[in-house]
Amino acid sequence: MKNQAVLVIIKPDGLKKSLTGNILSRLAETKLKIVGAKVMKVSQELAEAHYQHLKEKPFFKDLIKYIMGDPYGENRVMALVYYGADAINKIRTIGGATNPEEADPVSIRGAYGRILTSGLFENVIHASSSEDEAKREIQLWFQPVEIVMDLYDTEVQQMPGYRRMVWK
């Protein structure tokens, strides 16, 4: 099986409910390597870029507020990059269906997700759906120096007084 990288985000509801340890334990069952990890605030620009494919949906604004933590009073997510054989399928299987009511009860979303009365899915985690999406999302959420292996092509960008590595 082919090695792949996948972006996983433990969303604000997962952090607010102190589910991070439980989620990481479940993800460890995949035997994949964590090659990048950070806790961060999500800017509106990042949220909109991440969910650009849903921009025309009626729930887009609520989704942006959700990933930015508005319903929870704090803007905090944990972003992780997992790497290994068949990573996307392994992570998405353990994560479960996007709709928590349709997710296998032993999956992360089945165990910890819920649907709000507004119809918004509180589904605790995000996982990249394809290799192309994983690359786009990882390059959006991480700088090359924040990942402990070379996943994608980079180049050196010369700035006044310093140089930095950026995605090509």
Secondary structure as the mmCIF struct_conf table of DSSP 4:
data_model
#
loop_
_struct_conf.conf_type_id
_struct_conf.id
_struct_conf.beg_label_comp_id
_struct_conf.beg_label_asym_id
_struct_conf.beg_label_seq_id
_struct_conf.end_label_comp_id
_struct_conf.end_label_asym_id
_struct_conf.end_label_seq_id
STRN STRN1 ASN A 3 ILE A 10
HELX_RH_AL_P HELX_RH_AL_P1 PRO A 12 LYS A 16
TURN_TY1_P TURN_TY1_P1 LYS A 17 SER A 18
HELX_RH_AL_P HELX_RH_AL_P2 THR A 20 ALA A 28
TURN_TY1_P TURN_TY1_P2 GLU A 29 THR A 30
HELX_LH_PP_P HELX_LH_PP_P1 LEU A 32 LEU A 32
STRN STRN2 LYS A 33 MET A 40
HELX_RH_AL_P HELX_RH_AL_P3 GLN A 44 HIS A 50
TURN_TY1_P TURN_TY1_P3 TYR A 51 TYR A 51
HELX_RH_3T_P HELX_RH_3T_P1 GLN A 52 LEU A 54
TURN_TY1_P TURN_TY1_P4 LYS A 55 GLU A 56
BEND BEND1 LYS A 57 LYS A 57
TURN_TY1_P TURN_TY1_P5 PRO A 58 PHE A 59
HELX_RH_AL_P HELX_RH_AL_P4 PHE A 60 ILE A 67
TURN_TY1_P TURN_TY1_P6 MET A 68 GLY A 69
HELX_RH_3T_P HELX_RH_3T_P2 ASP A 70 TYR A 72
TURN_TY1_P TURN_TY1_P7 GLY A 73 GLY A 73
STRN STRN3 VAL A 77 ALA A 85
TURN_TY1_P TURN_TY1_P8 ASP A 86 ASP A 86
HELX_RH_AL_P HELX_RH_AL_P5 ALA A 87 GLY A 95
BEND BEND2 THR A 98 ASN A 99
TURN_TY1_P TURN_TY1_P9 PRO A 100 GLU A 102
BEND BEND3 ALA A 103 ALA A 103
TURN_TY1_P TURN_TY1_P10 PRO A 105 VAL A 106
BEND BEND4 SER A 107 SER A 107
HELX_RH_AL_P HELX_RH_AL_P6 ILE A 108 TYR A 112
STRN STRN4 ARG A 114 ILE A 115
TURN_TY1_P TURN_TY1_P11 THR A 117 SER A 118
BEND BEND5 GLY A 119 GLY A 119
STRN STRN5 PHE A 121 GLU A 122
BEND BEND6 VAL A 124 VAL A 124
STRN STRN6 ILE A 125 ALA A 127
BEND BEND7 SER A 130 SER A 130
HELX_RH_AL_P HELX_RH_AL_P7 GLU A 131 TRP A 141
HELX_RH_3T_P HELX_RH_3T_P3 PRO A 144 GLU A 146
BEND BEND8 ILE A 147 MET A 149
BEND BEND9 TYR A 152 TYR A 152
STRN STRN7 THR A 154 MET A 159
TURN_TY1_P TURN_TY1_P12 PRO A 160 GLY A 161
STRN STRN8 TYR A 162 TRP A 167
#
